[in-house]
């Protein structure tokens, strides 16, 4: 039976998953690695570490699946956005990759935005403004601070582009990954000449643009031997990890709203046209479906509950280490026995700034209305409800753009918390579904794109819809809607009133 492999290149790990022709998971493997953080704001990783992890993930997945490498007919990649490689004229990296979360280019981002204007940037790229995270800012930093490396660069590439080149010898990229580079125009779906001129780079230094899911070509003999794949494996472009994750849970048409509560809280809603927010709050991305777009927001999420666990749950973690219940399960139990609204405790969960629609890199976490009657359980519930308010703002801002939101599909770690899923359903007044594909959604999305390119499946939309089975549905409790509507109003008020305080802090 033919199989397809989907590779998810994440921030701290690469996961490979193999699926049979019926879309069933045959085997998977995750290979972790540590990022290089020599000083504040600098986050890098060398190419050999990425390559070794990629090889280990592929080998582990093949072993776990128990299939012959020649049975794998195509490969697709889900990738983190914004991680930048500088390649010489032989395709070799000139320096470590600059990881997406690297913030050394803040000053360059501010200068670019001042020169071009926030409105033009938003209208052209779909992004709501410049950030140190975007590759355009990183490229300008390199030009000003590492002029020799900048001058020697033959090609600027993203992490998916780099691996596609290793596998096929061709340097190509796709829309969903390019849309947050600030080098790409969401209207023309081509490179943005004005930005290239500002940075002093040429289009010839950038990958050829193709659509997500495009077949690039057969793997080279050298790469097949190096990566442990069959000599006839078809290598296909995938998409941004959030775009692949949406496909993997069946979010392929307007009306479905997928949310991922991992370290960050992210959301995706599909649109059949570019949606430029007149208020300048919500960004628009290209999706993993050719010709489609997605309203995609991101902010503080599961990192808040992890911070709570690491800081206040030493006993629960010790019990887990001794073979007892998982510490997160213990937190869930504490939240379940705490009344909705946490007896008045309110939380802004912004431990690392906030994202769209209330973007503020200076935002901090806030615990309000704390009294002697409040205990640890209240804080746990308050954090979950605070993150849920961020989710409601994403839904509210998405709907304000005329994009439908009829149901929520949950993925990542937060989907494993029944109590948190119920809070989200109650607060949104919408059914929330966790999917059987949650744990490997990004890999499945990449595999679906590759499987359609290899003609194993006929349509991305039909295949994603067929394979995305609901595991559990959480129906909203109408009796709790007024509480959460009031809580959202309080969240908006706190955000507005504390913004100047955050900037002084």
Secondary structure, 3 states (H helix, E strand, C coil): CCEEEEEEECCCEEEEEEEECCCCEEEEEEEECCCECCCCCCCEECHHHHHHHHHHHHHHHHHHHCCCHHHEEEEEEEECCCCEEEECCCCCECCCEECCCCCCCHHHHHHHHHHHCHHHHHHHHCCCCCCCCCHHHHHHHHHHHCHHHHHHCCEEEEHHHHHHHHHHCCCEEEHHHHCCCCCEECCCCEECHHHHHHHCCCHHHECEEECCCCEEEECCHHHHHHHCCCCCCEEEEEEEHHHHHHHHCCCCCCEEEEEEECCEEEEEEEECCCCCCCCCCCCEEECCCCCCEEEEEEEECHHHHHHHHHHHCHHHHHHHHCCCCCHHHHHHHHHHCCCCCHHHCEEEECCCCECCCCCECCCCEEEECCCCCCCHHHHHHHHHHHHHHHHHHHHHHHHCCCCCEEEEEEECHHHHCHHHHHHHHHHHCCCEEEECCHHHHHHHHHHHHHHHHCCCCCCHHHHHHHHCCEEEEECCCHHHHHHHHHHHHHHHHHHHHHHHHHHHC
